Amino acid sequence: MTAIAPIVGPALELVSQILKWVDQGLSTEEIQARLADPSGVGKDMIERILERRQIGRDLLGRDPR
């Protein structure tokens, strides 16, 4: 569960942003266009996941399960 913790904050920020867009009346298509990751949130989440996996590999000497 601790490996998930670093991505919870950014994931909640993303959900919050989507809710704001819905409240502003944006269409599904407009929201999907904005989710093309112009702010780099998805990239940051992916990098954090990869870093955590590498930490696990370094500590365990193998891929974490």
VEXDREN-2710 file (C-alpha; in Angstrom, 1 decimal):
% VEXDREN-2710
k/r/px/py/pz
1/MET/0.0/0.0/0.0
2/THR/2.9/2.4/0.6
3/ALA/3.9/2.2/-3.1
4/ILE/0.5/3.6/-3.9
5/ALA/0.7/6.5/-1.5
6/PRO/2.9/8.7/-3.7
7/ILE/0.4/8.8/-6.5
8/VAL/-2.7/9.3/-4.4
9/GLY/-2.2/13.1/-4.1
10/PRO/-1.8/13.7/-7.9
11/ALA/-4.6/11.3/-8.7
12/LEU/-7.0/13.2/-6.3
13/GLU/-5.8/16.5/-7.9
14/LEU/-6.7/15.1/-11.3
15/VAL/-10.1/14.0/-10.2
16/SER/-10.7/17.4/-8.6
17/GLN/-9.7/19.2/-11.8
18/ILE/-12.1/17.0/-13.9
19/LEU/-14.9/17.8/-11.5
20/LYS/-14.2/21.5/-11.9
21/TRP/-14.3/21.1/-15.7
22/VAL/-17.7/19.3/-15.4
23/ASP/-19.0/22.1/-13.2
24/GLN/-17.8/24.6/-15.7
25/GLY/-19.9/22.9/-18.4
26/LEU/-17.1/21.4/-20.5
27/SER/-18.2/18.6/-22.8
28/THR/-16.7/15.1/-22.5
29/GLU/-14.7/15.8/-25.7
30/GLU/-13.3/19.0/-24.3
31/ILE/-12.3/17.3/-21.1
32/GLN/-10.7/14.4/-23.0
33/ALA/-8.7/17.0/-25.0
34/ARG/-7.4/18.6/-21.8
35/LEU/-6.5/15.1/-20.4
36/ALA/-3.8/14.9/-23.1
37/ASP/-1.6/15.7/-20.1
38/PRO/-0.7/19.3/-20.9
39/SER/0.3/20.0/-17.3
40/GLY/2.4/16.8/-17.0
41/VAL/0.4/15.2/-14.2
42/GLY/0.3/11.8/-15.9
43/LYS/4.0/12.0/-16.7
44/ASP/4.8/12.8/-13.0
45/MET/2.7/9.8/-11.8
46/ILE/4.4/7.4/-14.2
47/GLU/7.8/8.6/-13.2
48/ARG/7.0/8.2/-9.5
49/ILE/5.7/4.6/-10.2
50/LEU/8.9/3.7/-12.0
51/GLU/11.1/5.3/-9.3
52/ARG/9.2/3.3/-6.6
53/ARG/9.6/0.1/-8.5
54/GLN/13.3/0.7/-8.9
55/ILE/13.6/1.3/-5.2
56/GLY/11.9/-2.0/-4.6
57/ARG/14.2/-3.8/-7.0
58/ASP/17.3/-2.2/-5.3
59/LEU/16.1/-3.2/-1.9
60/LEU/14.8/-6.7/-2.7
61/GLY/17.2/-7.6/-5.5
62/ARG/14.2/-8.5/-7.7
63/ASP/10.9/-7.0/-8.9
64/PRO/8.5/-6.3/-6.1
65/ARG/5.3/-8.3/-6.0
END
